[in-house]
Amino acid sequence: MHNVFRYLTMNKRKPTYSKDPKIELKAIKYYSDYQLEWNILIPRLREYSIQRVDFLSIAGDAPKDFITDSEYRLGHRTRQQRSESYIAKVGSKFYPNESITEQLITEIGKIYGLKIADSKLRMIGPQVRFMSKYFLNRNIEQLTHGAEIYEYSLGKENYAQLAQNKTESDFFTFEMTREALSQLFPENAEKIIKGYVEMLTFDALIGHNDRHPYNWGVIVPIQKSRAPKFSPVYDTARALFWNIPESRVQQMLTDDRQLEKYVKNCLAPIGCDKEPYVDFFRLIGIIWESFEVYRNNIEKFLLHTPLKLACEKVDKQFGTLFSKERSELIKRCLHLRQRKLLEVIPSYQGKEELSHAD
């Protein structure tokens, strides 16, 4: 077991792999400074077909492929029934901690009842991949990104100018987003907005700071007989110390001010009409105060029980993939961020059991 839990520093040594001509190795920009024998700790994907993602027009700079696998799943007897498709990414900016952290975030989202894209970690060839389940049926539906929704509301030229200047987070507000969704999907707007509010609140809870308009969307059926719906949450890697080296992790564990600063530096992707430059927690507080209809959707992220289960998940499922220090820091951060959410919602009385949001 000693060989499994080897600690390799970035400066001393990078992982080496035997070359397989069938597998295209993805370029790694930065290796995390905590490396283990990943091929022992993470299952290997054995039965799959692989394609490039060019035909999907998927945004993001992480190296990725479109993979269809045939792993056994309970209740699926035939290979055809077992077949599922995934976007398989290599977390190249802090490998492989970026991918491991994103998988943890998926598991935390499920605990809180968030509609989040299913995912798994697998070894494909010699590299760790974060595999996000492809949730569209391309024959009958398509994904309309937030960027397209804003473009429809503002006009193509106006939105293009905003996007070019990278001022979306300074310009867009919750009220404006709500209005744009209502304008484009008038009959289904409230249900879609509730999904958007849950995504925002979850991002505030975990400290996700990359929710740009291409990182959320609405699933729109090609046939008008079916209703549009808010898509499962996806691309949620930029949170929970995903690119923080071990030395900094240890510093934040021993210095509460550094952890407070890290939490404070996570900015909201939008503002609100009352306070255009609002911080993430205050944004959720204003939505709670101003829109009672969304309180159930926020409340599910304020409860103690799912927080406790999320921290248990960190230890039980990810304790062998993170250092003990990183696991501890993630748990402290989750507690701190939930406490800050509660502080901006003084009218919240608290409930022991999870309420069922519409």
Secondary structure, DSSP 8 states (H G I E B T S, - for coil): -TTTT----TTT--------TTS-----S-B-S----HHHHS-B--SEEEE-SGGGT---SS-EEEEEE----TT--SHHHH-EEEEEE--TTSBTHHHHHHHHHHHHHHHTT--B--EEEEEETTEEEEEEE----TTTEEEEEHHHHHHHHH-HHHHHHHHHHT-HHHH-BHHHHHHHHHHHSTTTHHHHHHHHHHHHHHHHHHT-----TTS-EEEEESSTTS--EE--B----S-TTTT--HHHHHHHHH-HHHHHHHHHT---SSB-SS-TT--HHHHHHHHHHH-GGGHHHHHTTS-HHHHHHHHHHHHHHHTTTS-HHHHHHHHHHHHHHHHHHHHT-TT----SS-----
